[in-house]
Amino acid sequence: MPPLRGGTVEPRHDGLEDGRARRSAPTIAWRFGRPLVFALIVLLSSAFALASDNLYASAYGPFARDLLRAFHAEESNCSSAVESADVCFVVDAVGAGHLAEVLESTVDEYRSAGLRLGDWTSANGVWAVELRFAIEAYGGVAIYLTEVGHGVRGMLVLSRP
């Protein structure tokens, strides 16, 4: 740096006694926070990538919400070791037959969007049906209903096209 008006400029000394440079708090935070920021970016981007496999993020999301509301269902933890269910639910004081009627009336509300109800199947006390939109790229949703005690446990499972 050139001297000002003929005077001399002494070098600025921001270091420690032994000549090492002193780091400011923002520099330290950025150096140690950079891996944390990177980890958060990776975590959030992977969450958005996985959201495409989530039932609520799919084309079936609005239908699934309306169906659970029509069932008066409460979401529950999925304890199935065979399949990875997207949504599990419990409905108290009704049978699977009543829920089948409610399901068919809810599907009727979505017929204009191309939603179709497949054939019901039953095995070992589990009732199952698959729903599909007319556009095959959306995949499908399998609905499983099992009567337990005085209610029904159910699963909605998103399937790939």
ABEGO torsion letter per residue (X at the ends): XBBBGGBBBBBBBABBAAGBBBBBAAAAAAAAAAAAAAAAAAAAAAAAAAAAABAAABAAAAAAAAAAAAAGBBBBBBABAABBBABBBBBBGBBAAAAAAAAAAAAAAAAAAGBBBBBBBBBGGBBBBBBBBABAAAEBBBBBBBBBEABBBBBBBBBBX
